[in-house]
Amino acid sequence: MLMDLMATASTFASVIPNPTPEQPPGTEGITTLLNWIAWIVIIIGVAGFLASAGSLVFAAFTGREIQGLKGLAIAIIVCGLATGAGAIMAVFV
């Protein structure tokens, strides 16, 4: 019984296709645009992170650390989302 089930499972596994993704013709411009947008978002995210870190240092002297911390958290979230979007794009493009 178990051997029959394993044989059936291996037969189904050998039948499942594994297609390779292929870019549709004429979409090279869209890919280039998406790459440029991804770079711009990453640059803006890193700049926001650095600016928020500087703001946090300055806010530590004035007693308003929460303002700098909010900006830093938003910059980290943006960088994480940009990285996630890049990983998703790499799967489909």
Biopython code that builds the backbone (N, CA, C, O; Angstrom):
import numpy as np
from Bio.PDB.StructureBuilder import StructureBuilder

atoms = [
    (1, "MET", "N", (0.821, -1.190, 0.000)),
    (1, "MET", "CA", (0.000, 0.000, 0.000)),
    (1, "MET", "C", (0.872, 1.264, 0.000)),
    (1, "MET", "O", (0.677, 2.167, -0.814)),
    (2, "LEU", "N", (1.836, 1.310, 0.928)),
    (2, "LEU", "CA", (2.714, 2.467, 1.018)),
    (2, "LEU", "C", (3.605, 2.578, -0.213)),
    (2, "LEU", "O", (3.871, 3.678, -0.697)),
    (3, "MET", "N", (4.062, 1.440, -0.714)),
    (3, "MET", "CA", (4.911, 1.445, -1.913)),
    (3, "MET", "C", (4.137, 1.930, -3.129)),
    (3, "MET", "O", (4.689, 2.636, -3.973)),
    (4, "ASP", "N", (2.859, 1.558, -3.228)),
    (4, "ASP", "CA", (2.039, 2.024, -4.346)),
    (4, "ASP", "C", (1.841, 3.534, -4.271)),
    (4, "ASP", "O", (1.880, 4.227, -5.287)),
    (5, "LEU", "N", (1.629, 4.032, -3.066)),
    (5, "LEU", "CA", (1.442, 5.466, -2.873)),
    (5, "LEU", "C", (2.716, 6.228, -3.228)),
    (5, "LEU", "O", (2.647, 7.285, -3.854)),
    (6, "MET", "N", (3.860, 5.711, -2.841)),
    (6, "MET", "CA", (5.133, 6.368, -3.167)),
    (6, "MET", "C", (5.406, 6.322, -4.662)),
    (6, "MET", "O", (5.916, 7.288, -5.228)),
    (7, "ALA", "N", (5.074, 5.218, -5.301)),
    (7, "ALA", "CA", (5.266, 5.109, -6.747)),
    (7, "ALA", "C", (4.369, 6.100, -7.486)),
    (7, "ALA", "O", (4.793, 6.726, -8.457)),
    (8, "THR", "N", (3.124, 6.237, -7.017)),
    (8, "THR", "CA", (2.204, 7.197, -7.625)),
    (8, "THR", "C", (2.701, 8.621, -7.425)),
    (8, "THR", "O", (2.632, 9.435, -8.346)),
    (9, "ALA", "N", (3.202, 8.931, -6.232)),
    (9, "ALA", "CA", (3.713, 10.274, -5.956)),
    (9, "ALA", "C", (4.918, 10.590, -6.825)),
    (9, "ALA", "O", (5.028, 11.705, -7.335)),
    (10, "SER", "N", (5.818, 9.644, -7.006)),
    (10, "SER", "CA", (6.984, 9.897, -7.851)),
    (10, "SER", "C", (6.586, 10.044, -9.314)),
    (10, "SER", "O", (7.229, 10.793, -10.049)),
    (11, "THR", "N", (5.540, 9.347, -9.753)),
    (11, "THR", "CA", (5.046, 9.498, -11.125)),
    (11, "THR", "C", (4.484, 10.896, -11.328)),
    (11, "THR", "O", (4.764, 11.537, -12.341)),
    (12, "PHE", "N", (3.683, 11.378, -10.362)),
    (12, "PHE", "CA", (3.139, 12.727, -10.472)),
    (12, "PHE", "C", (4.247, 13.775, -10.438)),
    (12, "PHE", "O", (4.177, 14.775, -11.153)),
    (13, "ALA", "N", (5.268, 13.555, -9.612)),
    (13, "ALA", "CA", (6.365, 14.520, -9.501)),
    (13, "ALA", "C", (7.154, 14.609, -10.800)),
    (13, "ALA", "O", (7.672, 15.672, -11.140)),
    (14, "SER", "N", (7.249, 13.505, -11.526)),
    (14, "SER", "CA", (7.993, 13.548, -12.784)),
    (14, "SER", "C", (7.187, 14.192, -13.911)),
    (14, "SER", "O", (7.761, 14.589, -14.926)),
    (15, "VAL", "N", (5.870, 14.303, -13.751)),
    (15, "VAL", "CA", (5.002, 14.871, -14.787)),
    (15, "VAL", "C", (4.870, 16.387, -14.641)),
    (15, "VAL", "O", (4.603, 17.072, -15.628)),
    (16, "ILE", "N", (5.050, 16.927, -13.430)),
    (16, "ILE", "CA", (4.860, 18.360, -13.187)),
    (16, "ILE", "C", (5.909, 19.144, -13.966)),
    (16, "ILE", "O", (7.105, 18.915, -13.789)),
    (17, "PRO", "N", (5.480, 20.069, -14.828)),
    (17, "PRO", "CA", (6.456, 20.844, -15.602)),
    (17, "PRO", "C", (7.140, 21.906, -14.746)),
    (17, "PRO", "O", (6.591, 22.366, -13.745)),
    (18, "ASN", "N", (8.331, 22.280, -15.154)),
    (18, "ASN", "CA", (9.087, 23.331, -14.484)),
    (18, "ASN", "C", (9.496, 24.349, -15.543)),
    (18, "ASN", "O", (10.625, 24.312, -16.032)),
    (19, "PRO", "N", (8.579, 25.268, -15.905)),
    (19, "PRO", "CA", (8.893, 26.209, -16.982)),
    (19, "PRO", "C", (9.911, 27.251, -16.534)),
    (19, "PRO", "O", (9.972, 27.621, -15.361)),
    (20, "THR", "N", (10.700, 27.710, -17.483)),
    (20, "THR", "CA", (11.632, 28.792, -17.197)),
    (20, "THR", "C", (10.975, 30.109, -17.592)),
    (20, "THR", "O", (10.411, 30.207, -18.682)),
    (21, "PRO", "N", (11.034, 31.123, -16.732)),
    (21, "PRO", "CA", (10.412, 32.397, -17.059)),
    (21, "PRO", "C", (11.106, 33.063, -18.249)),
    (21, "PRO", "O", (12.325, 32.986, -18.399)),
    (22, "GLU", "N", (10.319, 33.701, -19.069)),
    (22, "GLU", "CA", (10.851, 34.351, -20.261)),
    (22, "GLU", "C", (10.209, 35.730, -20.396)),
    (22, "GLU", "O", (8.991, 35.872, -20.293)),
    (23, "GLN", "N", (11.027, 36.723, -20.625)),
    (23, "GLN", "CA", (10.527, 38.087, -20.746)),
    (23, "GLN", "C", (9.822, 38.250, -22.086)),
    (23, "GLN", "O", (10.356, 37.860, -23.125)),
    (24, "PRO", "N", (8.615, 38.830, -22.064)),
    (24, "PRO", "CA", (7.902, 39.054, -23.318)),
    (24, "PRO", "C", (8.676, 40.017, -24.216)),
    (24, "PRO", "O", (9.333, 40.931, -23.717)),
    (25, "PRO", "N", (8.606, 39.825, -25.520)),
    (25, "PRO", "CA", (9.324, 40.720, -26.424)),
    (25, "PRO", "C", (8.769, 42.142, -26.361)),
    (25, "PRO", "O", (7.564, 42.351, -26.216)),
    (26, "GLY", "N", (9.664, 43.101, -26.471)),
    (26, "GLY", "CA", (9.263, 44.508, -26.470)),
    (26, "GLY", "C", (9.115, 45.127, -25.097)),
    (26, "GLY", "O", (8.673, 46.271, -24.990)),
    (27, "THR", "N", (9.470, 44.408, -24.040)),
    (27, "THR", "CA", (9.319, 44.958, -22.687)),
    (27, "THR", "C", (10.650, 45.353, -22.065)),
    (27, "THR", "O", (10.737, 45.529, -20.850)),
    (28, "GLU", "N", (11.682, 45.493, -22.881)),
    (28, "GLU", "CA", (12.995, 45.874, -22.341)),
    (28, "GLU", "C", (12.954, 47.272, -21.732)),
    (28, "GLU", "O", (13.613, 47.529, -20.724)),
    (29, "GLY", "N", (12.188, 48.171, -22.334)),
    (29, "GLY", "CA", (12.078, 49.533, -21.811)),
    (29, "GLY", "C", (11.414, 49.571, -20.446)),
    (29, "GLY", "O", (11.803, 50.358, -19.583)),
    (30, "ILE", "N", (10.404, 48.714, -20.247)),
    (30, "ILE", "CA", (9.720, 48.665, -18.958)),
    (30, "ILE", "C", (10.673, 48.136, -17.885)),
    (30, "ILE", "O", (10.681, 48.634, -16.759)),
    (31, "THR", "N", (11.463, 47.141, -18.230)),
    (31, "THR", "CA", (12.435, 46.595, -17.281)),
    (31, "THR", "C", (13.469, 47.646, -16.896)),
    (31, "THR", "O", (13.843, 47.766, -15.729)),
    (32, "THR", "N", (13.927, 48.403, -17.887)),
    (32, "THR", "CA", (14.888, 49.472, -17.602)),
    (32, "THR", "C", (14.263, 50.520, -16.688)),
    (32, "THR", "O", (14.903, 50.982, -15.744)),
    (33, "LEU", "N", (13.025, 50.895, -16.963)),
    (33, "LEU", "CA", (12.325, 51.882, -16.128)),
    (33, "LEU", "C", (12.167, 51.365, -14.702)),
    (33, "LEU", "O", (12.392, 52.108, -13.746)),
    (34, "LEU", "N", (11.783, 50.099, -14.549)),
    (34, "LEU", "CA", (11.641, 49.532, -13.200)),
    (34, "LEU", "C", (12.975, 49.497, -12.463)),
    (34, "LEU", "O", (13.025, 49.740, -11.258)),
    (35, "ASN", "N", (14.044, 49.199, -13.173)),
    (35, "ASN", "CA", (15.373, 49.204, -12.540)),
    (35, "ASN", "C", (15.754, 50.601, -12.073)),
    (35, "ASN", "O", (16.276, 50.768, -10.970)),
    (36, "TRP", "N", (15.496, 51.606, -12.905)),
    (36, "TRP", "CA", (15.797, 52.986, -12.513)),
    (36, "TRP", "C", (14.963, 53.406, -11.309)),
    (36, "TRP", "O", (15.480, 54.037, -10.387)),
    (37, "ILE", "N", (13.684, 53.063, -11.309)),
    (37, "ILE", "CA", (12.813, 53.416, -10.175)),
    (37, "ILE", "C", (13.305, 52.728, -8.899)),
    (37, "ILE", "O", (13.317, 53.334, -7.828)),
    (38, "ALA", "N", (13.709, 51.461, -9.018)),
    (38, "ALA", "CA", (14.209, 50.740, -7.844)),
    (38, "ALA", "C", (15.457, 51.416, -7.279)),
    (38, "ALA", "O", (15.583, 51.556, -6.063)),
    (39, "TRP", "N", (16.375, 51.835, -8.143)),
    (39, "TRP", "CA", (17.583, 52.521, -7.676)),
    (39, "TRP", "C", (17.241, 53.846, -7.017)),
    (39, "TRP", "O", (17.816, 54.192, -5.985)),
    (40, "ILE", "N", (16.313, 54.591, -7.602)),
    (40, "ILE", "CA", (15.928, 55.888, -7.030)),
    (40, "ILE", "C", (15.308, 55.697, -5.650)),
    (40, "ILE", "O", (15.618, 56.444, -4.722)),
    (41, "VAL", "N", (14.433, 54.700, -5.508)),
    (41, "VAL", "CA", (13.803, 54.442, -4.204)),
    (41, "VAL", "C", (14.850, 54.046, -3.169)),
    (41, "VAL", "O", (14.784, 54.490, -2.023)),
    (42, "ILE", "N", (15.810, 53.220, -3.556)),
    (42, "ILE", "CA", (16.855, 52.813, -2.613)),
    (42, "ILE", "C", (17.711, 53.996, -2.208)),
    (42, "ILE", "O", (18.057, 54.138, -1.035)),
    (43, "ILE", "N", (18.059, 54.849, -3.163)),
    (43, "ILE", "CA", (18.868, 56.042, -2.846)),
    (43, "ILE", "C", (18.112, 56.973, -1.911)),
    (43, "ILE", "O", (18.682, 57.487, -0.949)),
    (44, "ILE", "N", (16.834, 57.193, -2.187)),
    (44, "ILE", "CA", (16.025, 58.058, -1.323)),
    (44, "ILE", "C", (15.875, 57.432, 0.070)),
    (44, "ILE", "O", (15.919, 58.141, 1.075)),
    (45, "GLY", "N", (15.698, 56.102, 0.128)),
    (45, "GLY", "CA", (15.574, 55.426, 1.426)),
    (45, "GLY", "C", (16.836, 55.546, 2.258)),
    (45, "GLY", "O", (16.768, 55.800, 3.460)),
    (46, "VAL", "N", (17.990, 55.365, 1.624)),
    (46, "VAL", "CA", (19.259, 55.487, 2.353)),
    (46, "VAL", "C", (19.488, 56.935, 2.788)),
    (46, "VAL", "O", (19.944, 57.188, 3.903)),
    (47, "ALA", "N", (19.169, 57.883, 1.902)),
    (47, "ALA", "CA", (19.304, 59.298, 2.275)),
    (47, "ALA", "C", (18.374, 59.633, 3.436)),
    (47, "ALA", "O", (18.764, 60.356, 4.353)),
    (48, "GLY", "N", (17.155, 59.116, 3.404)),
    (48, "GLY", "CA", (16.218, 59.336, 4.512)),
    (48, "GLY", "C", (16.713, 58.716, 5.806)),
    (48, "GLY", "O", (16.551, 59.289, 6.884)),
    (49, "PHE", "N", (17.317, 57.543, 5.692)),
    (49, "PHE", "CA", (17.883, 56.883, 6.877)),
    (49, "PHE", "C", (18.994, 57.722, 7.482)),
    (49, "PHE", "O", (19.031, 57.929, 8.695)),
    (50, "LEU", "N", (19.906, 58.210, 6.632)),
    (50, "LEU", "CA", (21.012, 59.021, 7.135)),
    (50, "LEU", "C", (20.516, 60.339, 7.727)),
    (50, "LEU", "O", (21.003, 60.778, 8.769)),
    (51, "ALA", "N", (19.547, 60.969, 7.061)),
    (51, "ALA", "CA", (18.994, 62.223, 7.579)),
    (51, "ALA", "C", (18.284, 61.990, 8.909)),
    (51, "ALA", "O", (18.402, 62.802, 9.826)),
    (52, "SER", "N", (17.550, 60.888, 9.019)),
    (52, "SER", "CA", (16.857, 60.590, 10.272)),
    (52, "SER", "C", (17.836, 60.265, 11.387)),
    (52, "SER", "O", (17.610, 60.627, 12.542)),
    (53, "ALA", "N", (18.925, 59.581, 11.046)),
    (53, "ALA", "CA", (19.941, 59.288, 12.066)),
    (53, "ALA", "C", (20.574, 60.587, 12.559)),
    (53, "ALA", "O", (20.797, 60.755, 13.758)),
    (54, "GLY", "N", (20.862, 61.499, 11.641)),
    (54, "GLY", "CA", (21.396, 62.803, 12.037)),
    (54, "GLY", "C", (20.403, 63.586, 12.867)),
    (54, "GLY", "O", (20.777, 64.240, 13.841)),
    (55, "SER", "N", (19.137, 63.523, 12.486)),
    (55, "SER", "CA", (18.088, 64.203, 13.252)),
    (55, "SER", "C", (17.959, 63.603, 14.648)),
    (55, "SER", "O", (17.718, 64.323, 15.616)),
    (56, "LEU", "N", (18.118, 62.297, 14.750)),
    (56, "LEU", "CA", (18.041, 61.650, 16.056)),
    (56, "LEU", "C", (19.175, 62.099, 16.960)),
    (56, "LEU", "O", (18.974, 62.306, 18.157)),
    (57, "VAL", "N", (20.364, 62.252, 16.396)),
    (57, "VAL", "CA", (21.506, 62.734, 17.179)),
    (57, "VAL", "C", (21.243, 64.165, 17.660)),
    (57, "VAL", "O", (21.485, 64.491, 18.822)),
    (58, "PHE", "N", (20.750, 65.008, 16.760)),
    (58, "PHE", "CA", (20.458, 66.389, 17.143)),
    (58, "PHE", "C", (19.331, 66.443, 18.168)),
    (58, "PHE", "O", (19.377, 67.240, 19.106)),
    (59, "ALA", "N", (18.311, 65.590, 17.989)),
    (59, "ALA", "CA", (17.167, 65.597, 18.902)),
    (59, "ALA", "C", (17.557, 65.111, 20.293)),
    (59, "ALA", "O", (16.912, 65.463, 21.281)),
    (60, "ALA", "N", (18.613, 64.302, 20.370)),
    (60, "ALA", "CA", (19.054, 63.827, 21.686)),
    (60, "ALA", "C", (19.539, 64.989, 22.552)),
    (60, "ALA", "O", (19.421, 64.948, 23.776)),
    (61, "PHE", "N", (20.079, 66.013, 21.917)),
    (61, "PHE", "CA", (20.546, 67.181, 22.667)),
    (61, "PHE", "C", (19.405, 68.093, 23.087)),
    (61, "PHE", "O", (19.523, 68.809, 24.082)),
    (62, "THR", "N", (18.300, 68.079, 22.343)),
    (62, "THR", "CA", (17.181, 68.979, 22.647)),
    (62, "THR", "C", (16.055, 68.284, 23.393)),
    (62, "THR", "O", (15.104, 68.943, 23.812)),
    (63, "GLY", "N", (16.135, 66.970, 23.572)),
    (63, "GLY", "CA", (15.113, 66.253, 24.330)),
    (63, "GLY", "C", (13.928, 65.813, 23.495)),
    (63, "GLY", "O", (12.884, 65.491, 24.061)),
    (64, "ARG", "N", (14.038, 65.784, 22.168)),
    (64, "ARG", "CA", (12.927, 65.363, 21.308)),
    (64, "ARG", "C", (13.322, 64.099, 20.535)),
    (64, "ARG", "O", (13.238, 64.064, 19.307)),
    (65, "GLU", "N", (13.744, 63.080, 21.251)),
    (65, "GLU", "CA", (14.222, 61.862, 20.602)),
    (65, "GLU", "C", (13.134, 61.146, 19.813)),
    (65, "GLU", "O", (13.422, 60.486, 18.815)),
    (66, "ILE", "N", (11.895, 61.271, 20.253)),
    (66, "ILE", "CA", (10.806, 60.545, 19.605)),
    (66, "ILE", "C", (10.625, 61.005, 18.158)),
    (66, "ILE", "O", (10.262, 60.197, 17.303)),
    (67, "GLN", "N", (10.869, 62.278, 17.867)),
    (67, "GLN", "CA", (10.745, 62.778, 16.497)),
    (67, "GLN", "C", (11.771, 62.113, 15.588)),
    (67, "GLN", "O", (11.435, 61.665, 14.492)),
    (68, "GLY", "N", (13.009, 62.048, 16.037)),
    (68, "GLY", "CA", (14.055, 61.408, 15.245)),
    (68, "GLY", "C", (13.836, 59.913, 15.128)),
    (68, "GLY", "O", (14.139, 59.317, 14.095)),
    (69, "LEU", "N", (13.312, 59.304, 16.181)),
    (69, "LEU", "CA", (13.063, 57.869, 16.166)),
    (69, "LEU", "C", (11.960, 57.507, 15.172)),
    (69, "LEU", "O", (12.047, 56.478, 14.503)),
    (70, "LYS", "N", (10.924, 58.343, 15.069)),
    (70, "LYS", "CA", (9.857, 58.084, 14.096)),
    (70, "LYS", "C", (10.397, 58.151, 12.673)),
    (70, "LYS", "O", (10.075, 57.298, 11.846)),
    (71, "GLY", "N", (11.202, 59.143, 12.387)),
    (71, "GLY", "CA", (11.790, 59.260, 11.052)),
    (71, "GLY", "C", (12.695, 58.092, 10.722)),
    (71, "GLY", "O", (12.699, 57.602, 9.593)),
    (72, "LEU", "N", (13.464, 57.645, 11.705)),
    (72, "LEU", "CA", (14.356, 56.503, 11.511)),
    (72, "LEU", "C", (13.554, 55.228, 11.251)),
    (72, "LEU", "O", (13.922, 54.430, 10.389)),
    (73, "ALA", "N", (12.474, 55.035, 11.985)),
    (73, "ALA", "CA", (11.629, 53.853, 11.790)),
    (73, "ALA", "C", (10.998, 53.866, 10.398)),
    (73, "ALA", "O", (10.943, 52.831, 9.733)),
    (74, "ILE", "N", (10.525, 55.022, 9.956)),
    (74, "ILE", "CA", (9.922, 55.125, 8.619)),
    (74, "ILE", "C", (10.962, 54.835, 7.547)),
    (74, "ILE", "O", (10.661, 54.150, 6.569)),
    (75, "ALA", "N", (12.170, 55.338, 7.710)),
    (75, "ALA", "CA", (13.229, 55.089, 6.729)),
    (75, "ALA", "C", (13.587, 53.603, 6.671)),
    (75, "ALA", "O", (13.828, 53.071, 5.588)),
    (76, "ILE", "N", (13.624, 52.941, 7.801)),
    (76, "ILE", "CA", (13.925, 51.505, 7.825)),
    (76, "ILE", "C", (12.811, 50.721, 7.147)),
    (76, "ILE", "O", (13.088, 49.773, 6.412)),
    (77, "ILE", "N", (11.557, 51.096, 7.377)),
    (77, "ILE", "CA", (10.429, 50.424, 6.731)),
    (77, "ILE", "C", (10.480, 50.621, 5.221)),
    (77, "ILE", "O", (10.245, 49.678, 4.465)),
    (78, "VAL", "N", (10.784, 51.840, 4.776)),
    (78, "VAL", "CA", (10.872, 52.109, 3.335)),
    (78, "VAL", "C", (11.984, 51.281, 2.696)),
    (78, "VAL", "O", (11.791, 50.714, 1.620)),
    (79, "CYS", "N", (13.137, 51.207, 3.342)),
    (79, "CYS", "CA", (14.236, 50.394, 2.794)),
    (79, "CYS", "C", (13.848, 48.923, 2.744)),
    (79, "CYS", "O", (14.186, 48.229, 1.785)),
    (80, "GLY", "N", (13.151, 48.442, 3.750)),
    (80, "GLY", "CA", (12.693, 47.049, 3.754)),
    (80, "GLY", "C", (11.696, 46.770, 2.647)),
    (80, "GLY", "O", (11.775, 45.732, 1.990)),
    (81, "LEU", "N", (10.752, 47.688, 2.430)),
    (81, "LEU", "CA", (9.772, 47.522, 1.355)),
    (81, "LEU", "C", (10.438, 47.575, -0.013)),
    (81, "LEU", "O", (10.075, 46.816, -0.911)),
    (82, "ALA", "N", (11.404, 48.463, -0.175)),
    (82, "ALA", "CA", (12.112, 48.554, -1.457)),
    (82, "ALA", "C", (12.887, 47.271, -1.731)),
    (82, "ALA", "O", (12.925, 46.796, -2.866)),
    (83, "THR", "N", (13.501, 46.714, -0.699)),
    (83, "THR", "CA", (14.229, 45.457, -0.869)),
    (83, "THR", "C", (13.270, 44.320, -1.193)),
    (83, "THR", "O", (13.561, 43.482, -2.046)),
    (84, "GLY", "N", (12.136, 44.291, -0.517)),
    (84, "GLY", "CA", (11.134, 43.259, -0.793)),
    (84, "GLY", "C", (10.582, 43.367, -2.198)),
    (84, "GLY", "O", (10.384, 42.355, -2.870)),
    (85, "ALA", "N", (10.330, 44.589, -2.648)),
    (85, "ALA", "CA", (9.834, 44.777, -4.010)),
    (85, "ALA", "C", (10.875, 44.335, -5.027)),
    (85, "ALA", "O", (10.529, 43.757, -6.058)),
    (86, "GLY", "N", (12.145, 44.599, -4.746)),
    (86, "GLY", "CA", (13.211, 44.148, -5.640)),
    (86, "GLY", "C", (13.285, 42.634, -5.722)),
    (86, "GLY", "O", (13.523, 42.077, -6.794)),
    (87, "ALA", "N", (13.083, 41.968, -4.591)),
    (87, "ALA", "CA", (13.115, 40.506, -4.591)),
    (87, "ALA", "C", (11.920, 39.939, -5.355)),
    (87, "ALA", "O", (12.055, 38.949, -6.073)),
    (88, "ILE", "N", (10.760, 40.560, -5.204)),
    (88, "ILE", "CA", (9.580, 40.114, -5.945)),
    (88, "ILE", "C", (9.777, 40.334, -7.428)),
    (88, "ILE", "O", (9.424, 39.473, -8.234)),
    (89, "MET", "N", (10.340, 41.482, -7.807)),
    (89, "MET", "CA", (10.594, 41.755, -9.223)),
    (89, "MET", "C", (11.589, 40.760, -9.805)),
    (89, "MET", "O", (11.449, 40.352, -10.958)),
    (90, "ALA", "N", (12.579, 40.369, -9.033)),
    (90, "ALA", "CA", (13.579, 39.420, -9.520)),
    (90, "ALA", "C", (12.953, 38.058, -9.817)),
    (90, "ALA", "O", (13.428, 37.333, -10.691)),
    (91, "VAL", "N", (11.902, 37.714, -9.101)),
    (91, "VAL", "CA", (11.236, 36.440, -9.351)),
    (91, "VAL", "C", (10.470, 36.474, -10.662)),
    (91, "VAL", "O", (10.483, 35.500, -11.415)),
    (92, "PHE", "N", (9.798, 37.595, -10.945)),
    (92, "PHE", "CA", (8.923, 37.665, -12.102)),
    (92, "PHE", "C", (9.592, 38.209, -13.358)),
    (92, "PHE", "O", (9.110, 37.964, -14.464)),
    (93, "VAL", "N", (10.686, 38.937, -13.210)),
    (93, "VAL", "CA", (11.312, 39.536, -14.408)),
    (93, "VAL", "C", (12.569, 38.775, -14.763)),
    (93, "VAL", "O", (13.243, 39.115, -15.735)),
]
sb = StructureBuilder()
sb.init_structure("model")
sb.init_model(0)
sb.init_chain("A")
sb.init_seg("    ")
for serial, (resi, resn, name, xyz) in enumerate(atoms, 1):
    if name == "N":
        sb.init_residue(resn, " ", resi, " ")
    sb.init_atom(name, np.array(xyz, "f"), 0.0, 1.0, " ", f" {name:<3s}", serial, name[0])
structure = sb.get_structure()
